[in-house]
């Protein structure tokens, strides 16, 4: 089976753990919500691959580090992964690729009232949104939130910072792009 990397594996883990965390806690000993494991197996899950085909399964998904190593038909038997430390029982559940919000605003106020970043991230993650493209928020705060997310210090989608560049001349436009790059954004 083809090896899947990065965003999909983290998206899958975050979606399953955060969305179904309470239900999984009693069924999956050795799993702590929000914790990353070197090796994790999600067993007996129905898989939607995002290609428009019907769900497949039940399947076992083996994740090592930050990458899905294999997706295969579910192992049968009373306890097929007895030697594994971290196994999520996905019976009756679905795994799907993370959704991407291409027009997001990462903000800590709404209607002049404070709103914690954590609340915003949990809303997105609970809806299966595992990557966001911020198109216009407080740049310094967003860069810091992105760094915290990349370091695994917070439970948040992957954050891509999109900043506008422009100018009246080609040289002004180049300078604007250089400023954005230096600030840590993408244009």
C-alpha positions as CSV (number, residue, x, y, z in Angstrom):
1,X,0.0,0.0,0.0
2,X,1.3,3.5,-0.7
3,X,2.9,5.5,2.1
4,X,1.1,8.7,3.1
5,X,2.9,11.5,4.9
6,X,2.6,14.5,7.1
7,X,-0.7,16.4,7.0
8,X,-2.9,13.3,6.5
9,X,-1.5,11.4,9.4
10,X,-1.7,14.3,11.8
11,X,-5.1,15.2,10.5
12,X,-6.3,11.6,11.0
13,X,-4.9,11.4,14.6
14,X,-6.3,14.8,15.6
15,X,-9.7,14.2,14.0
16,X,-10.2,10.8,15.7
17,X,-8.8,11.7,19.1
18,X,-10.5,15.1,19.5
19,X,-13.8,14.3,17.8
20,X,-14.3,10.9,19.4
21,X,-12.0,11.3,22.4
22,X,-14.6,10.7,25.0
23,X,-15.9,7.6,23.3
24,X,-12.5,6.3,22.6
25,X,-11.1,6.8,26.1
26,X,-13.0,3.9,27.6
27,X,-12.3,1.6,24.7
28,X,-8.6,2.4,24.0
29,X,-6.4,1.9,27.1
30,X,-3.0,3.4,26.7
31,X,-4.3,6.4,24.7
32,X,-4.1,9.9,26.2
33,X,-6.0,12.7,24.3
34,X,-3.7,15.2,22.6
35,X,-0.6,13.1,23.1
36,X,1.7,12.2,20.2
37,X,3.0,8.6,20.0
38,X,5.9,7.2,18.1
39,X,3.8,4.3,16.9
40,X,0.0,4.3,16.9
41,X,-2.5,1.9,15.4
42,X,-6.1,2.7,14.6
43,X,-7.8,-0.6,14.1
44,X,-11.1,-1.7,12.7
45,X,-12.0,1.7,11.2
46,X,-14.0,2.5,8.0
47,X,-11.8,4.6,5.8
48,X,-12.9,7.4,3.4
49,X,-9.9,8.2,1.2
50,X,-11.2,11.4,-0.2
51,X,-11.1,10.2,-3.8
52,X,-14.9,10.0,-4.1
53,X,-15.1,6.3,-3.7
54,X,-17.2,4.5,-1.1
55,X,-15.8,3.9,2.4
56,X,-13.5,0.9,2.6
57,X,-13.1,-1.3,5.6
58,X,-12.8,-2.2,8.2
59,X,-9.2,-1.1,7.9
60,X,-6.2,-0.9,10.2
61,X,-4.1,2.3,9.9
62,X,-0.5,2.1,11.2
63,X,1.1,5.5,12.0
64,X,4.8,5.8,12.9
65,X,6.1,9.3,13.9
66,X,4.5,11.8,11.6
67,X,3.6,9.4,8.8
68,X,1.0,6.8,7.9
69,X,3.1,3.7,7.3
70,X,0.3,1.4,6.1
71,X,-3.4,1.1,5.6
72,X,-4.5,-2.5,5.4
73,X,-7.5,-4.8,5.9
74,X,-8.3,-5.1,9.6
75,X,-6.6,-8.0,11.4
76,X,-9.0,-10.5,12.8
77,X,-8.8,-12.3,16.1
78,X,-9.5,-11.5,19.7
79,X,-6.5,-9.3,20.3
80,X,-4.5,-9.0,17.1
81,X,-2.3,-6.1,18.4
82,X,-1.6,-7.4,21.9
83,X,2.1,-6.5,21.6
84,X,1.4,-2.8,20.7
85,X,1.3,-0.1,23.4
86,X,-1.0,2.4,21.6
87,X,-4.0,1.1,19.8
88,X,-7.3,3.0,19.1
89,X,-10.3,0.8,18.6
90,X,-12.1,2.5,15.7
91,X,-15.0,0.0,15.5
92,X,-18.1,1.8,14.1
93,X,-16.1,5.0,13.3
94,X,-14.8,6.6,10.1
95,X,-11.4,8.0,9.3
96,X,-11.1,10.6,6.6
97,X,-8.5,13.1,5.3
98,X,-8.4,16.4,7.2
99,X,-10.4,19.3,5.7
100,X,-8.7,22.6,4.7
101,X,-10.2,26.0,5.4
102,X,-8.7,28.2,2.7
103,X,-10.2,31.5,4.0
104,X,-9.7,31.7,7.8
105,X,-9.1,34.5,10.2
106,X,-7.3,33.6,13.4
107,X,-8.5,36.1,15.9
108,X,-8.8,36.5,19.6
109,X,-11.8,38.7,19.7
110,X,-15.2,38.6,18.0
111,X,-17.7,41.5,18.2
112,X,-15.2,43.2,20.5
113,X,-15.4,40.4,23.0
114,X,-12.5,38.2,23.8
115,X,-12.4,34.7,22.4
116,X,-9.5,32.4,23.2
117,X,-7.5,31.0,20.3
118,X,-8.0,27.5,21.9
119,X,-11.7,27.8,21.5
120,X,-11.4,28.7,17.8
121,X,-9.0,25.8,17.2
122,X,-11.3,23.3,18.9
123,X,-14.2,24.4,16.8
124,X,-12.2,23.8,13.6
125,X,-10.7,20.5,14.7
126,X,-14.1,19.2,15.9
127,X,-15.4,19.9,12.4
128,X,-12.5,17.9,10.8
129,X,-10.6,21.1,9.7
130,X,-6.9,20.2,10.1
131,X,-5.3,23.0,8.0
132,X,-6.2,26.7,7.8
133,X,-4.9,29.4,5.5
134,X,-5.1,32.7,7.5
135,X,-5.9,35.5,5.1
136,X,-5.8,38.6,7.3
137,X,-5.3,38.6,11.0
138,X,-2.8,40.1,13.4
139,X,0.4,38.9,11.7
140,X,2.6,38.7,14.8
141,X,0.0,36.8,16.8
142,X,-0.7,34.5,13.9
143,X,3.0,33.8,13.4
144,X,3.4,32.9,17.1
145,X,0.3,30.7,17.0
146,X,1.7,28.9,14.0
147,X,5.0,28.4,15.8
148,X,3.2,27.0,18.8
149,X,1.2,24.6,16.6
150,X,4.3,23.4,14.7
151,X,6.1,22.7,18.0
152,X,3.1,20.7,19.2
153,X,2.6,23.0,22.2
154,X,-1.1,23.6,21.3
155,X,-3.8,21.5,19.7
156,X,-4.5,23.5,16.5
157,X,-4.8,22.9,12.8
158,X,-1.7,23.5,10.7
159,X,-1.6,27.2,10.1
160,X,-0.5,28.7,6.8
161,X,-0.2,32.5,6.8
162,X,-1.1,34.2,3.6
163,X,-0.2,37.9,3.4
164,X,-0.9,40.3,0.6
165,X,2.0,41.9,-1.3
166,X,1.8,44.6,-3.8
167,X,3.3,47.9,-5.0
168,X,3.2,50.4,-7.7
169,X,6.3,49.2,-9.4
170,X,7.9,45.8,-9.8
171,X,10.6,46.8,-7.3
172,X,8.0,47.8,-4.6
173,X,6.3,44.5,-5.2
174,X,9.6,42.6,-4.7
175,X,10.3,44.5,-1.5
176,X,6.8,43.7,-0.2
177,X,7.4,40.0,-0.9
178,X,10.8,40.1,0.8
179,X,9.2,41.8,3.9
180,X,6.5,39.1,4.0
181,X,9.1,36.3,3.7
182,X,11.2,37.9,6.5
183,X,8.2,38.1,8.7
184,X,7.5,34.4,8.2
185,X,4.5,34.6,5.9
186,X,3.8,33.5,2.4
187,X,2.5,35.7,-0.4
